[in-house]
């Protein structure tokens, strides 16, 4: 997706363009990107507890990525969408057999004991779904606000969004309540730390 000339788009316009571009991506490319993301996750420093998510639709990633974390010895927590707008609940992922259809069509959720919205505070690493992330760490989600309400509860976790390479863009519309990402995981480049420092800036 081209990013030039997109700087003044609204969030709704960004979402329309990004979802359209994802839907148009060939299946073979999605499969290749999912495999690359799983390999990159295997190279991350091991975290005792990781909050992840199950990709759905055209979101990048796969269950294999979660299984890599389990194989590395991490405890993996996945979100459970609450019945009313608010922070996410969480439950443990122990493999594909621990998943079942959730509240939203096409979304799989863990079936284990609910751990409460504060469980995200246990994580050293939170993998976050996103449509795009900008160079300053601003994340664009789908607009429901569940993650913005949840991520304010954790101060020590490494917040890493998973997006396609072209979905790391120079600038997105930002609001005061936005939780800033500390990194992005890209199929082609692996982990990229944020914010990106412009050339010539003091380190």
C-alpha positions in Angstrom: 0.0 0.0 0.0 1.3 3.4 -0.9 1.9 5.8 2.0 2.7 9.0 0.2 -0.1 11.5 0.4 -1.8 9.6 3.2 -0.7 11.9 6.0 -4.0 13.8 6.2 -6.3 10.8 6.1 -8.8 10.3 8.9 -8.7 7.1 11.0 -11.8 5.8 9.1 -10.1 6.5 5.7 -6.9 4.7 6.9 -9.0 1.7 8.0 -10.7 1.5 4.7 -7.5 1.6 2.7 -5.7 -0.8 5.0 -8.4 -3.4 5.2 -8.8 -3.3 1.4 -5.1 -3.8 0.9 -5.1 -6.8 3.3 -8.1 -8.4 1.7 -6.4 -8.1 -1.8 -3.2 -9.8 -0.7 -2.8 -13.3 -2.3 -3.2 -16.3 0.0 0.3 -17.4 -0.8 1.7 -14.1 0.5 -0.3 -14.3 3.7 1.0 -17.8 4.4 4.6 -16.8 3.7 4.2 -13.8 6.0 2.7 -15.9 8.8 5.6 -18.3 8.6 8.1 -15.5 8.7 6.4 -13.9 11.8 6.6 -17.2 13.6 10.3 -17.5 12.9 10.9 -13.9 14.1 8.9 -14.6 17.4 11.2 -17.6 18.0 14.2 -15.1 18.1 12.7 -12.8 20.7 14.0 -12.9 24.3 12.0 -15.4 26.2 9.2 -13.9 28.3 7.7 -15.7 31.3 4.2 -14.5 30.4 3.1 -13.3 27.0 -0.3 -11.8 26.1 -1.0 -12.7 22.5 -4.1 -13.0 20.2 -5.5 -15.3 17.6 -5.4 -13.6 14.1 -8.7 -13.7 12.2 -9.6 -12.7 8.7 -6.7 -11.1 6.9 -4.7 -10.3 10.0 -1.1 -11.3 9.8 0.1 -14.2 11.9 -1.1 -17.7 12.8 -1.6 -20.2 15.6 1.9 -21.4 14.8 3.3 -18.2 16.3 1.5 -18.9 19.6 2.8 -22.4 19.6 6.3 -21.2 19.1 5.9 -19.2 22.3 4.6 -22.2 24.2 7.5 -24.3 22.9 9.9 -21.7 24.3 8.3 -22.1 27.8 6.2 -19.0 27.9 2.8 -18.9 29.5 0.5 -17.5 26.8 -2.6 -15.5 27.6 -5.2 -14.7 25.0 -8.0 -12.1 25.1 -11.7 -12.7 25.8 -13.9 -10.0 24.5 -16.3 -8.7 27.2 -20.1 -8.4 26.6 -19.9 -4.6 27.0 -17.2 -2.1 25.9 -14.4 -2.2 28.4 -11.0 -3.8 29.1 -10.4 -7.3 27.8 -10.6 -10.4 29.9 -7.8 -13.0 29.6 -7.5 -16.8 29.7 -4.6 -19.2 29.1 -3.8 -20.7 25.7 -2.5 -24.3 25.9 -2.9 -25.3 22.2 -5.5 -25.2 19.5 -7.8 -27.6 21.4 -8.2 -24.8 24.1 -9.9 -22.5 21.6 -13.6 -22.1 20.6 -15.6 -19.5 18.7 -16.0 -16.3 20.7 -18.4 -13.4 20.8 -17.6 -12.1 17.4 -18.0 -14.1 14.2 -14.7 -15.7 13.1 -12.8 -14.9 16.3 -11.5 -17.8 18.4 -11.1 -17.4 22.2 -9.6 -19.5 24.9 -12.0 -21.7 26.9 -10.1 -21.9 30.1 -10.7 -20.1 33.4 -11.1 -16.4 33.1 -8.2 -14.5 34.8 -9.7 -11.0 34.8 -8.7 -7.8 33.1 -5.7 -7.3 35.4 -4.0 -10.4 34.0 -2.4 -8.3 31.3 -0.3 -6.8 34.1 1.5 -10.2 34.5 2.9 -10.0 31.0 6.4 -8.9 30.0 5.4 -9.0 26.4 2.1 -8.1 24.8 1.6 -8.8 21.1 -1.0 -6.5 19.8 -3.1 -6.7 16.6 -3.1 -3.6 14.5 -4.0 -2.3 11.1 -0.9 0.0 11.1 1.6 1.5 13.4 3.5 4.8 12.7 7.2 5.7 13.4 6.2 7.2 16.7 4.5 4.1 18.0 0.9 5.2 17.4 -1.2 2.2 16.6 -4.4 2.1 14.5 -6.8 -0.7 15.5 -10.2 -1.6 14.2 -11.9 1.1 16.3 -13.6 -0.9 19.1 -11.2 0.4 21.7 -10.7 -2.8 23.6 -6.9 -2.7 23.5 -6.7 1.0 24.3 -8.8 0.3 27.5 -6.6 -2.7 28.3 -3.1 -1.5 27.7 -3.3 1.4 30.0 -3.3 -1.2 32.8 0.3 -2.3 32.1 3.4 -0.2 32.5 6.2 -2.7 32.4 5.2 -4.8 29.4 6.9 -4.6 26.0 4.0 -3.6 23.6 4.7 -5.0 20.1 2.2 -4.7 17.3 2.2 -7.3 14.5 1.7 -5.7 11.1 2.8 -6.2 7.5 6.0 -4.4 6.4 4.1 -1.7 4.4 1.8 -1.1 7.4 4.7 0.6 9.4 4.0 4.2 8.1 5.5 7.6 8.9 2.5 9.1 10.7 -1.1 8.1 11.8 -3.8 10.2 13.5 -3.2 10.1 17.2 -5.4 10.7 20.3 -4.4 11.2 23.9 -5.8 7.8 25.0 -3.7 5.9 22.5 -1.3 3.4 24.0 2.1 3.8 22.2 3.8 0.7 20.9 7.4 0.0 21.8 8.0 -2.0 18.7 6.5 -3.7 15.7 7.0 -7.3 14.4 7.2 -7.3 10.6 7.4 -10.3 8.3 10.3 -8.9 6.3 12.3 -7.1 9.0 11.5 -8.8 12.2 11.4 -6.7 15.4 11.7 -3.0 14.8 12.0 -0.8 17.9 10.0 2.4 18.2 10.0 5.3 18.1 12.2 5.4 15.0 14.9 8.1 15.3 15.1 10.3 12.2 18.5 10.4 10.4 20.8 13.0 12.0 18.9 13.1 15.3 20.8 12.9 18.6 20.6 9.4 20.1 
